Amino acid sequence: MTGSTLWNLVAWRAARTPDALALVQGAPAARDERRITFGALRGRAERVAAGLAARGVGPGSRVVWQLPTRIETVLISLALARLGAVQSPVLPLYRDHELGQVLRRTRAAFVLVPGTRRSVDHTAMAHRLARQLPVPPRVIEAYDVLPDGDPAALPPPPTDPDAPRWIYWTSGTTAAPRGVLHTDRSLRTAGECLAVALRLGPADVGSMAFPYAHVAGPDYTVMLLRHGIPAVLLEHFALPAALAPYRRHRVTVAGGSTAFYSLFLAEQRKLPAGRRLLPDLRLLAGGGAPLPPALYHEVVAELGCQLTHGYALTEAPMVTMGDPRDDAELLATTDGRPPAGMEIKIAPGNGEILLRGPAVCRGYLDEPGPFDADGFLRTGDTGRLTPTGHLVITGRLKDIIIRKGENISAREVEDLLYRHPDIADAAVVGLPDPERGELVCAVVEQPPGAGALTLSAVVSHLLAQGLARHKLPERLEVLPELPRGATLRKVLKQELRERFGGTGRRSGGRRTADATAAPPSGRATGYLG
């Protein structure tokens, strides 16, 4: 099946189980929810495709869409796949700067927007940006009312699974976002590998709490189509509001990233002992950010479900995933094993992870791809492979802090910081220092009700955990909340480097003394920036 197009998979599932529930638009109240079956998903997507074709969208048309996580968005994306258009999903949180870049670089002929949502007039923004381009794209609203037409007028569906028809955008936290070129084959391979890795069954019910415009959108959709199971979609994920539809539809599989695990765990801790937050939940699964081993054990013990964590990136939406049948130590300390067909190499010297396989992208839009001479994708992430073939992510190349010529892994320090009872989350970054090259700065977020945190307490905690002295943080910053990305809520470390990296800059957080001359003792006078 991986050798055919995404639309082939949609048609295959619709023919196999046309009346099976496919998607539920979740809402706090049951009366506000909507549903669609696999048969109706195919039928309505074809009608939307015909409606788009009547407006000029055809094979090869470049279409940017900025739409929230809704059944209608899935229909739009599948309709574009049916037409063989080139689609470029954009996160709904993007504004003029980011959307303008995407429209300019894709040279889009069409842009689909949700109208005015959450006090943002997306239609006006799209028209404003379109007028600035040499060939303005046509702006189409697609929220509740979608284009509609007669499928009999449609051209044949596309047949080439290897044509680049998807442009996804990297986060751009360290540079301008890059347009990642995917094919139906690469996205289908990733989704089908995920379907195998999670070992789902016919009784499972999934959930999408992340933006459908993320590359995980088709990844998850392919998994649902392969298994023929439903998922609850949430246009705006927030707890505790999301719990009602999760409970109502007896969601068994949830997740997204490490931040989502922590959110569920925080809600669980508000309940009396012995009462489960989500009684039917059996599996949390995700990736996108490091998983502290301590968090794995807390989730399993307190939420009463299994947790499998994986490794993926926009350029390769499925690289490794933990197996629910692995033992606890492997699930807590590794990012799982690769599926068949995914080759992983660890570069000698710097430990960079290199990838090759059918789930890997075709490159970048209008710029050279990050491939080595043997066709392996250079990820910029570092890691190692265990004797069992499990991948252990050790950080990013830019997350290796070089202090007085010694390499320090930020993730190693972060995992130990998470074990401190007064730390809810932590990010460790290297800041420029004229004497040492870089100094180690720990930026932490505290749980509600936690006491004041000092650098000396943090250092004592890390020493008790056995961390070498040359890796100890020399600066501590306490923030009400770590800055996170809009999709999987990954901590934006570049923002932290920029925020705290300048001498005498205002931090906007609570700061302790810089422990450069001697081990810290007591709390320094803090300040509010």
Secondary structure, 3 states (H helix, E strand, C coil): CCCCCHHHHHHHHHHHCCCCEEEEECCCCHHHCEEEEHHHHHHHHHHHHHHHHHCCCCCCCEEEECCCCCHHHHHHHHHHHHHCCEEEECCCCCCHHHHHHHHHHHCCCEEEECCEECCEEHHHHHHHHHCCCCCCCEEEECCCCCCCCCHHHCCCCCCCCCCEEEEEECCCCCCCCCEEEEEHHHHHHHHHHHHHHCCCCCCCCEEECCCCCCCHHHHHHHHHHHHCCCEEECCCCCCCCCHHHHHHCCCCEEEECHHHHHHHHHHHCCCCCCCCCCCCCCEEEECCCCCCHHHHHHHHHHHCCEEEEEEEECCEEEEEECCCCCCHHHHHHCCCECCCCCEEEECCCCCEEEEECCCCCCEECCECCCECCCCCEEEEEEEEECCCCCEEEEEEHHHEEEECCEEEEHHHHHHHHCCCCCCCEEEEEEEEECCCEEEEEEEEECCCCCCCCCHHHHHHHHHHCCCCHHHCCCEEEEECCCCECCCCCCECHHHHHHHHCCCCCCCCCEECCCCCCCCCCCCCCCCEC
